[in-house]
Amino acid sequence: MSFHNLLTGLFQGFVGRLSDTFDRKFILITGFILGLLIHIPLIIFENIWLQIVGVAILQAFSISVVTPNWNAVLGDVTEPKTVLLLLVL
């Protein structure tokens, strides 16, 4: 699990800059679709340890695609007072 959290943290900086360069909606939808498609190999194939590691890496990447973009979209459409309230909760 710590490997998954480490990769999520490492990918977020890259994806955050990517979302600032390109359209945030496109990157966000791509992350959601990637997150949905990741689990298909787990259904098709049997328990292969290399496959499970690969799926964990792809899942960490998809989470790191969605999280900074979602926070950026929330920051774009809400007032600073509301953002502060949401961060405290």
Rosetta blueprint (number, residue, H / E / L):
1 M L
2 S H
3 F H
4 H H
5 N H
6 L H
7 L H
8 T H
9 G H
10 L H
11 F H
12 Q H
13 G H
14 F H
15 V H
16 G H
17 R H
18 L H
19 S H
20 D H
21 T H
22 F L
23 D L
24 R H
25 K H
26 F H
27 I H
28 L H
29 I H
30 T H
31 G H
32 F H
33 I H
34 L H
35 G H
36 L H
37 L H
38 I L
39 H L
40 I H
41 P H
42 L H
43 I H
44 I H
45 F L
46 E L
47 N L
48 I L
49 W H
50 L H
51 Q H
52 I H
53 V H
54 G H
55 V H
56 A H
57 I H
58 L H
59 Q H
60 A H
61 F H
62 S H
63 I H
64 S H
65 V H
66 V H
67 T H
68 P H
69 N H
70 W H
71 N H
72 A H
73 V H
74 L H
75 G H
76 D H
77 V H
78 T L
79 E L
80 P H
81 K H
82 T H
83 V H
84 L H
85 L H
86 L H
87 L H
88 V H
89 L L
